[in-house]
Structures are given as structure tokens and as C-alpha cells.
């Protein structure tokens, strides 16, 4: 299991957007960030349904989607959280899922807020 989110984590630790811009360009980085928001918002909606239904495969699928989206924009803390949630869901470990989901959502919310700020500049 992953420890609780670090409240002192700075924006660069959440998602290294300057590296994303260096790897691509400003326009492409912004497009990737917008795609992250769109794709992960949909995945989080599906995650809520999956958690309510106790559908481990759907939880795994949502976590996998967020993990991939996070990797693309260099959001490594969220990628790690999604991976831990995916692992719990893959093994149908509901105790682990419940343990991971709160931290996952906290890091997701912080990352999402950073990306929303970035794309609205």
C-alpha cells in the first residue's frame, strides 16, 4: 500500500509540465493536458459506479486508464496511486481497494486542479 499523500508536494512533483513542454511544445503539451482532463474525468465517473457496484474489473480498468493518462503528462504520483489501485483490483482485494481509493482521489484532485490551472492560463 502507498502512504498518504504528501500535503507539501509541490506542483512540479504532481505533474512535471515543464518537462512535458520540453518533450513536445507548448501547444501539444496543452492538448495533452486537456485530453488528460477529459479522459480522466470520464474514468473517475466510471470508477464511482464501479466502486458502488463492487466491480473489481471495472475498478481495475478505470485505474489503468488513469495510470496511462498520468504517465503521458508526467504525473508520476498519480500514476503510482493508480497502479496501486489497479493492483488491488486485479487481485479482487476490496480491503486494499478501500484503503487505496481515498489517497488516489486526493492525489487525482490535486493533479486535476494543477492541470485545470495550466490549461486555463
C-alpha positions in Angstrom: 0.0 0.0 0.0 1.1 3.6 -0.7 1.4 6.1 2.2 -0.9 9.0 2.5 -0.5 11.9 0.0 2.2 14.4 0.9 0.5 17.7 1.6 3.8 19.5 0.9 4.1 18.1 -2.6 4.7 20.9 -5.0 3.2 21.3 -8.4 6.3 20.0 -10.2 6.1 16.8 -8.2 2.4 16.4 -9.1 3.0 16.8 -12.9 6.2 17.9 -14.5 4.6 20.2 -17.0 7.8 22.0 -17.9 9.3 18.6 -18.9 6.2 17.9 -20.9 6.6 21.2 -22.8 10.3 20.4 -23.4 9.4 17.0 -24.7 6.8 18.4 -27.1 6.0 22.1 -27.4 3.6 24.4 -25.6 0.6 23.7 -27.9 1.0 19.9 -27.8 1.5 20.0 -24.0 -1.7 21.9 -23.6 -3.6 19.5 -25.9 -2.2 16.5 -23.9 -3.3 18.2 -20.6 -6.8 18.8 -22.0 -7.0 15.2 -23.1 -5.9 14.2 -19.6 -8.8 16.1 -18.1 -11.4 14.8 -20.5 -10.2 11.2 -20.3 -9.7 11.1 -16.5 -13.0 12.8 -15.7 -14.8 10.1 -17.6 -12.7 7.4 -15.9 -13.5 8.9 -12.4 -17.2 8.8 -13.2 -16.9 5.2 -14.1 -14.8 4.5 -11.1 -17.6 5.8 -8.8 -20.1 3.4 -10.4 -17.6 0.5 -10.2 -17.0 1.1 -6.5 -20.7 1.3 -5.8 -21.2 -2.0 -7.7 -18.1 -3.6 -6.2 -17.0 -4.4 -9.7 -13.2 -5.1 -9.3 -12.6 -5.5 -13.0 -14.2 -2.1 -13.7 -12.2 -0.5 -10.9 -9.0 -2.1 -12.5 -9.9 -0.7 -15.9 -10.5 2.8 -14.6 -7.3 2.8 -12.6 -5.4 1.5 -15.6 -6.8 4.4 -17.8 -5.8 7.0 -15.2 -2.4 5.4 -14.9 -1.8 5.7 -18.6 -3.1 9.3 -18.8 -0.9 10.2 -15.9 2.2 8.8 -17.5 1.7 10.8 -20.6 1.7 14.2 -18.7 4.4 13.2 -16.2 2.0 13.0 -13.3 4.1 10.3 -11.5 2.4 10.5 -8.0 -1.0 9.9 -9.6 0.5 7.2 -11.9 1.8 5.4 -8.8 -1.5 5.7 -6.9 -3.5 4.4 -10.0 -1.1 1.5 -10.3 -1.6 0.5 -6.6 -5.3 0.7 -7.0 -5.1 -1.3 -10.2 -3.1 -4.0 -8.4 -5.6 -4.3 -5.6 -8.5 -4.5 -8.1 -6.7 -7.1 -10.2 -6.5 -9.4 -7.2 -10.1 -8.5 -6.2 -8.8 -7.2 -2.9 -11.6 -5.0 -1.7 -9.9 -4.2 1.6 -7.0 -2.9 -0.4 -9.2 -1.0 -2.9 -10.9 0.8 0.0 -7.5 1.5 1.5 -6.1 2.9 -1.7 -9.1 4.8 -3.2 -9.0 7.8 -0.7 -5.4 8.6 -1.4 -5.8 8.0 -5.1 -8.7 10.5 -5.2 -6.8 13.1 -3.1 -3.8 12.9 -5.5 -6.1 12.9 -8.5 -7.9 16.1 -7.2 -4.6 17.9 -6.7 -3.3 16.9 -10.1 -6.6 17.8 -11.8 -6.6 21.2 -10.2 -3.0 21.8 -11.4 -3.9 20.8 -14.9 -7.1 22.9 -14.9 -5.0 25.9 -13.8 -2.4 25.2 -16.5 -4.9 24.8 -19.3 -6.8 28.0 -18.3 -3.7 30.3 -18.5 
